Each structure stands twice: as C-alpha cells, then as structure tokens.
Amino acid sequence: MPKPPHRHTAHRGARALLLYAALALPSTGCATQSESQPVAERPSPTRRVLIITGEDYAGHAWRETTPVLEAAIEADARLEVDVFQDLAALSRKDLTPYAAVLLHFKNYDPAVPGRQAFDALNDYVDEGGGLLLAHFACGAFEEFKGDFEALAGRVWFGEQPPPGRAQHDRYGEFTVHITDTAHPVTRELSDFTTSDELYTCLEGESPVEVLAEAVSNRDGKRYPLAFALQRGKGRVFHCVLGHDPAALSVDGVGQLYRRAAAWAAGLDPDGLTSEQDH
C-alpha cells in the first residue's frame, strides 16, 4: 500500500497553541494586549512543493537532510512542502497539485521508480511544472541517463570517473562564487563559504545557466555547483550542495534552495508573484 505523504506540522501546532492561549485568557473588563492585537499568523501558502525522497547512497542521511530542505523552502511563507518517501509508488503519484517538485534521492534498483515514473515527471516539467534537484539527485534515474541529462542539465558520470577526474573533493571548506547576479535565483546573493563536498563528477552537454561555482582544491579547476535551465514550459534548478544537515544549514545554501523553489514554482524569489520573471 502506498505510503501517505509525510508532513512536518510542529510549527502549525505551535501557532494553534498560541492562538488557543490568547483566546483562553480570562476577561478583566479591559482589553488585554492579546485581545487588542491579533496573533501573528503565517500567511496562507499560494504554492505547494513536493520533496521526493526515500533512498540514497548510504553516506547520505536523507531522513535528516529532508527536514532541513523542507524548512529552507518553507522560510518563504508562500510555499508549503509535502514529502513523499515511497519511490515504488511514484509512478502512481499525482504531481499536478504541485507547482514544483524537488528530487532528493538516488535510486539503485532500475525498476524503482521506473520508466513510468520518469516519463510522468518529464511530462510534468514539459507542461510547466518546476523541478529542483538536490545533491546526489544528479545520480538518480541512472538507467535513463541520456533522457535524465536532458531534463536535469547535468548528471553524475557514474562509479568509474573519466581519466583525470574525481567524484568530489574531500569534505571541507571552500568558497561558493555566485556567477550570475542577474538571474532571479541568485540576484540577491553574494559569495559565501561552506563546508561540504565539492562535486567534480557532473557531465552533460545540455545548455544551462551556471549560477554558482567553486574552485576544486584537488585540481584547481572551476566546477558548477548550481545551474538553471528551461525545459519545455518548466523551470529546472539543479544544485549539488548539501551533503549533510550542517552543509544544508549554511545560510547561503538555504537561500539558494528557498529562492530556487520560489522561482521554479512561478514566483518572484524577492517576494512578489511574477509569472513573467526570467
């Protein structure tokens, strides 16, 4: 039986308790602060985002990183996140209620999620749905590598690196350079320092707009870490930052994913809805 989408509701529960406490204050014959000023409520979200996860390389703790991604996206009050963890049921999942989906998995069984799920995702983006990919999602759908590269822009080159290449630098500190200050995702961002895996393992020829890159400590070359592309009517954002919760918690990384989710969902990352934006 398919697993239901997972939701984190602690923040909503806290707001409900605050509202309940305000309403339960005894009457004193004069207006209290709670009675005279409404309790601040999170604005109603206008777009829904689905995080698809549930499997990854053993060194990637997706159960721990998924809530950090969710919190980063929901820092934009216009966005509401659902989490879907049953890759075997992805082919039956209706994506149409979502303005964007975020891939946060690396599958190892070529039948799970399978061709039907990939084709449904591909059609969803072609028809205008937004797509985001986080960290090792570049290695998802490896069994459909050519088709996946056309959708994701760049993909993992696989277990055997080409001559002179490596999977990634050793986990450590490096500077992320924002290379496109005009793109809606990155126009308000500046260079920042993070500790993470600097991926040097991407390949592909699809045209992409590189938004952020870093210099490898191993070979001194510059590698793209975040990029965007248009696929049919849909917007695609791909970022390989975010090996663990600490890496995802870096402010610049969180801002990248938050702003990219808004952009992919058809919103202006600066706070105003704009279907014409980039």
C-alpha positions as CSV (number, residue, x, y, z in Angstrom):
1,M,0.0,0.0,0.0
2,P,1.5,3.4,-0.9
3,K,2.8,5.4,2.0
4,P,1.0,8.7,2.5
5,P,2.9,12.0,2.0
6,H,4.8,13.0,5.2
7,R,4.2,16.4,6.7
8,H,6.0,18.2,9.5
9,T,3.4,20.1,11.4
10,A,5.2,21.3,14.6
11,H,5.2,24.9,13.5
12,R,1.5,24.9,12.7
13,G,0.8,23.2,16.1
14,A,2.7,25.9,17.9
15,R,0.7,28.6,16.2
16,A,-2.5,26.9,17.2
17,L,-1.4,26.7,20.8
18,L,-0.6,30.4,20.8
19,L,-3.9,31.3,19.4
20,Y,-5.7,29.0,21.9
21,A,-3.9,30.6,24.8
22,A,-4.8,34.1,23.7
23,L,-8.5,33.1,23.4
24,A,-8.5,31.4,26.7
25,L,-7.3,34.5,28.7
26,P,-9.9,35.4,31.4
27,S,-11.9,38.6,30.9
28,T,-10.8,41.5,33.1
29,G,-13.2,44.2,31.8
30,C,-10.4,45.9,29.8
31,A,-8.7,45.0,26.6
32,T,-5.5,42.9,27.0
33,Q,-2.7,43.1,24.5
34,S,-3.8,39.7,23.2
35,E,-7.3,40.9,22.7
36,S,-6.4,44.2,21.1
37,Q,-3.8,42.8,18.7
38,P,-4.4,39.7,16.6
39,V,-1.9,36.8,17.0
40,A,0.5,36.8,14.1
41,E,-0.3,34.0,11.7
42,R,1.7,32.6,8.8
43,P,0.2,33.8,5.5
44,S,-1.7,31.2,3.6
45,P,0.7,29.5,1.2
46,T,0.0,30.0,-2.5
47,R,2.2,27.2,-4.0
48,R,2.8,23.6,-3.0
49,V,6.2,21.9,-3.4
50,L,6.7,18.1,-3.2
51,I,10.0,16.7,-2.0
52,I,10.5,13.2,-3.4
53,T,13.0,11.1,-1.3
54,G,13.3,7.7,0.3
55,E,16.6,6.2,-0.9
56,D,20.2,7.4,-1.3
57,Y,23.8,6.4,-1.0
58,A,24.5,5.1,2.5
59,G,26.6,8.1,3.3
60,H,23.7,10.5,2.7
61,A,21.3,10.6,5.6
62,W,18.2,11.6,3.7
63,R,15.9,11.3,6.8
64,E,18.0,14.0,8.4
65,T,18.6,16.3,5.4
66,T,15.0,16.2,4.1
67,P,13.6,18.3,7.1
68,V,16.3,20.9,6.6
69,L,15.4,21.3,2.9
70,E,11.8,21.5,3.9
71,A,12.5,24.2,6.5
72,A,14.6,26.2,4.0
73,I,11.8,26.2,1.4
74,E,9.0,27.0,3.9
75,A,11.0,30.0,5.0
76,D,9.1,31.5,2.1
77,A,5.6,31.8,3.5
78,R,4.1,31.4,0.1
79,L,5.4,27.9,-0.2
80,E,4.1,24.7,1.5
81,V,6.0,21.4,1.4
82,D,4.9,17.8,1.3
83,V,7.3,14.9,1.5
84,F,6.9,11.7,-0.5
85,Q,9.1,8.7,0.5
86,D,7.7,5.7,-1.4
87,L,9.7,5.6,-4.6
88,A,8.0,2.4,-5.6
89,A,4.7,4.2,-5.7
90,L,6.0,7.3,-7.5
91,S,4.5,6.2,-10.9
92,R,1.1,6.4,-9.3
93,K,1.6,9.8,-7.6
94,D,-0.4,12.7,-9.0
95,L,2.1,15.6,-9.4
96,T,-0.4,18.1,-10.7
97,P,-1.3,19.7,-7.4
98,Y,2.3,20.9,-7.0
99,A,3.9,23.9,-8.5
100,A,7.3,22.3,-8.2
101,V,8.9,19.0,-7.1
102,L,12.3,18.5,-5.6
103,L,14.3,15.3,-6.2
104,H,16.2,14.3,-3.1
105,F,17.1,10.6,-3.9
106,K,19.5,8.3,-5.6
107,N,17.8,5.0,-6.7
108,Y,19.8,1.8,-7.1
109,D,17.0,-0.5,-8.5
110,P,16.5,0.4,-12.2
111,A,12.8,-0.6,-11.8
112,V,12.2,1.8,-8.9
113,P,10.9,4.4,-9.5
114,G,11.0,3.0,-13.1
115,R,10.3,4.3,-16.6
116,Q,6.7,5.2,-16.0
117,A,7.6,7.4,-13.1
118,F,10.4,9.1,-15.1
119,D,8.1,9.7,-18.0
120,A,5.4,11.2,-15.8
121,L,8.0,13.5,-14.2
122,N,9.3,14.5,-17.6
123,D,5.8,15.3,-18.9
124,Y,5.1,17.3,-15.7
125,V,8.0,19.6,-16.3
126,D,7.4,19.9,-20.0
127,E,3.9,21.0,-19.3
128,G,5.1,23.8,-16.9
129,G,5.9,22.1,-13.5
130,G,9.0,23.3,-11.7
131,L,11.8,20.9,-10.9
132,L,14.6,21.1,-8.3
133,L,17.4,18.6,-7.8
134,A,19.5,18.4,-4.6
135,H,23.0,17.0,-4.1
136,F,23.2,13.3,-5.2
137,A,19.9,13.6,-7.1
138,C,22.3,14.1,-10.0
139,G,22.8,10.3,-9.9
140,A,19.0,9.5,-9.9
141,F,17.5,7.7,-12.9
142,E,20.9,6.5,-14.0
143,E,19.2,3.8,-16.0
144,F,17.8,6.5,-18.3
145,K,20.9,8.6,-18.3
146,G,20.6,10.3,-21.6
147,D,16.9,11.3,-21.0
148,F,17.7,12.3,-17.5
149,E,20.5,14.6,-18.6
150,A,18.2,16.4,-21.0
151,L,15.9,17.0,-18.0
152,A,18.4,17.7,-15.3
153,G,21.0,19.6,-17.4
154,R,24.0,17.7,-15.9
155,V,24.2,14.2,-14.4
156,W,26.6,12.1,-12.3
157,F,29.2,10.4,-14.6
158,G,29.0,7.1,-12.6
159,E,31.1,4.9,-10.5
160,Q,34.1,5.0,-12.8
161,P,35.4,8.5,-13.3
162,P,36.8,9.5,-16.7
163,P,40.6,9.9,-16.9
164,G,41.8,12.7,-14.7
165,R,38.5,13.2,-13.0
166,A,37.3,12.5,-9.4
167,Q,34.0,12.2,-7.7
168,H,34.4,15.2,-5.4
169,D,36.9,17.0,-3.3
170,R,37.4,15.7,0.3
171,Y,34.7,17.2,2.6
172,G,35.9,20.6,3.7
173,E,35.7,24.3,3.4
174,F,35.5,26.2,0.1
175,T,34.0,29.4,-1.3
176,V,30.9,29.3,-3.4
177,H,31.1,32.0,-6.1
178,I,27.9,33.5,-7.4
179,T,28.5,33.7,-11.2
180,D,25.1,35.2,-12.3
181,T,23.8,38.1,-10.3
182,A,21.1,38.8,-12.8
183,H,19.2,35.5,-12.6
184,P,16.2,35.7,-10.2
185,V,17.5,32.8,-8.0
186,T,20.9,34.5,-7.4
187,R,20.4,38.2,-7.9
188,E,20.2,38.9,-4.2
189,L,23.0,36.5,-3.2
190,S,26.7,37.0,-2.6
191,D,29.7,34.7,-2.4
192,F,29.8,32.6,0.7
193,T,31.9,30.0,2.5
194,T,30.6,26.5,3.2
195,S,31.9,23.1,4.3
196,D,30.6,20.4,2.0
197,E,31.6,18.0,-0.8
198,L,32.6,20.0,-3.9
199,Y,31.3,17.8,-6.7
200,T,33.5,17.4,-9.7
201,C,31.5,14.5,-11.1
202,L,29.0,16.1,-13.4
203,E,28.8,15.6,-17.2
204,G,26.4,16.6,-19.9
205,E,26.0,18.9,-22.9
206,S,22.6,20.4,-22.3
207,P,22.6,24.3,-22.3
208,V,22.5,25.5,-18.7
209,E,22.9,28.9,-17.0
210,V,25.6,28.4,-14.3
211,L,24.6,30.3,-11.2
212,A,27.3,29.3,-8.7
213,E,30.6,27.5,-8.9
214,A,33.7,26.7,-6.9
215,V,37.4,26.0,-7.4
216,S,38.5,22.5,-6.6
217,N,41.2,22.2,-4.0
218,R,42.3,19.0,-5.8
219,D,42.9,20.2,-9.4
220,G,42.4,24.0,-9.3
221,K,39.6,23.9,-11.8
222,R,36.2,25.6,-11.5
223,Y,33.1,23.4,-11.3
224,P,29.4,24.3,-11.5
225,L,27.6,23.8,-8.2
226,A,24.2,25.3,-9.1
227,F,22.6,26.0,-12.5
228,A,19.3,26.5,-14.2
229,L,17.6,25.6,-17.4
230,Q,14.3,25.8,-19.2
231,R,12.7,22.5,-20.1
232,G,9.5,22.8,-22.2
233,K,7.3,25.1,-20.2
234,G,9.0,24.2,-16.9
235,R,11.9,25.7,-14.9
236,V,14.7,23.5,-13.6
237,F,17.2,24.3,-10.9
238,H,20.0,21.8,-10.1
239,C,22.3,22.2,-7.1
240,V,24.8,19.7,-5.8
241,L,25.4,21.3,-2.4
242,G,24.0,19.7,0.7
243,H,25.9,16.6,1.7
244,D,24.6,16.6,5.3
245,P,22.3,18.7,7.6
246,A,25.3,21.0,8.6
247,A,26.0,21.8,4.9
248,L,22.3,22.4,4.1
249,S,22.1,24.7,7.2
250,V,24.6,27.2,5.8
251,D,22.7,30.4,5.2
252,G,23.8,30.8,1.5
253,V,22.8,27.2,0.7
254,G,19.4,27.6,2.4
255,Q,18.8,30.8,0.4
256,L,19.7,29.1,-2.8
257,Y,17.2,26.4,-2.3
258,R,14.5,28.8,-1.0
259,R,14.8,31.2,-3.8
260,A,15.1,28.4,-6.4
261,A,11.9,26.8,-5.1
262,A,10.0,30.1,-5.4
263,W,11.4,30.6,-8.9
264,A,10.7,27.1,-10.1
265,A,7.1,27.4,-8.7
266,G,6.5,30.5,-10.7
267,L,7.0,33.1,-8.0
268,D,9.4,36.0,-7.8
269,P,12.1,35.0,-5.2
270,D,12.2,38.6,-4.0
271,G,8.7,38.3,-2.7
272,L,6.3,39.3,-5.5
273,T,4.4,36.9,-7.7
274,S,5.7,37.3,-11.3
275,E,4.8,34.8,-14.0
276,Q,6.9,36.9,-16.4
277,D,10.1,36.7,-14.3
278,H,13.0,35.3,-16.3
